[in-house]
């Protein structure tokens, strides 16, 4: 155990991975509560594939990956968040089309330029070696913005999440908050994908929110619990990766899955207690 913490504070790449992972996990879990409640759970999966495609094309053309992928993913996120109101195509179908198309474009761009190498595997399944100083700075800025959003605009976020019509009636600029949500989600996906991989990044958005909803019922408690749980799962997942030499992304997902199963067990016990209480009162 002590060896893990020693290496985290000794080796630069491990320290960067630990810091970026904790901050991205926190941001993705907080944003994930909104996305899950608004039934946008699979947007993370779609955007991760868009990010992979954009990164692959950027590398093939010799451009800086983040400078290309972040604007592209933001546009895709904004489109997917707006498509729900469209009558021509359903949101789940739009996510499937964009997801598969982006992944195919990314694979083709990579195979034509550098070939299917281990670098592609790191984008698909994540790598702690991918973190650099730019990622650290971006993750710190992102976490500050997300935390300030939830602290200063909590009631407006609550209204936009549960009832956009009511939020509009009370004077909340719903379009602005949806755009902000799209931007923050896109940046979170791009940063997290470098560590978790395109195949696994959506777990950071979905699992903590679902687990917290099994235990708590209020929006505030679900949000707080989701943020704390996500960071704990990442730390445990990274420790598992360190000790057993397995990919960080897969380790974090399995830890999240274990907590989700515990959440279902707690929910089941609580429901049985409530049923017994109602029978006694009856």
C-alpha positions, 0 to 999 in steps of 0.5 A: 500500500505504501509503495503505491502512494510513494510511486504516485508522489515520486513518478511524474506520470503516475502523479499526473494520472492520479490527479487528472483521474480524480478530477475527471471522475469528480466532474463526470459523476456530477455531470452524470447525475444531470445526464442520467436524470435527463435520460442522456445516459448514453451520450458519454458513449457516443461522445467518446467515439466522436472523440476517438474519431477526431483524435485519430483524424488530428493525429493523421493530419499532424495537428494537436489532438486536443485542439481538434477533438475538443471543438468537434466533441462540443459540437457533437454534444450540443447536437445530441442534447438538442436532438431530443426535440426533433421529430425526424430522428430519435436521440438514441438512434442519433447517438448510435449513428454518430457513435458508429460513424465516428469510430469507423472514421477514426479507425480508417484514419489511423490505419491509413496513417500510422496503422493499428498500433498500441497507440490506438489501443491506448485511445480505445482502452486508456493508458496512464502514460497518456497524461501530460501537463496540458491535461492536468491544467485542463482538468483543474480548470474543468473541475473548478468550473463544474464545482462553481456551476453546482455551487452557485447555480444549484437551484437553476440546475435542479430546475433545468434537470427536472422540468425545462418548461418550468425553468423557462417560466421562472426566467431560467435561460435553459438554452444557456445551461444546456449549451454549458452542459454540452461544453463541460461534458465534451471536455470531460469526455475528451480528457477522461478518454485518454485514461479510461479509453473510448470503450469505457469512459461512459462508465464514469458518467453512468455508474456513480449516478446510478449507484447513488440513486439506489441509496438516496432520493434527494437530488442534493444527496445523489449529487454529493454521493455521486461525486465522492463515490466516483473519486473513491472508485477511481482511487481503488481502481488505480490501486488495483491497476498498480498491484495487479498490472491491469488497465486502469479503465477496466479496473475502475469499471469493475470497482464501479460495478461492485459498488452498483451491486452493493447499491442495489442490495441496499435498495432491496433491503430498504424496500423490504423494511418499508414493506414490513412497516406498511404491513404492520401499520395496515 
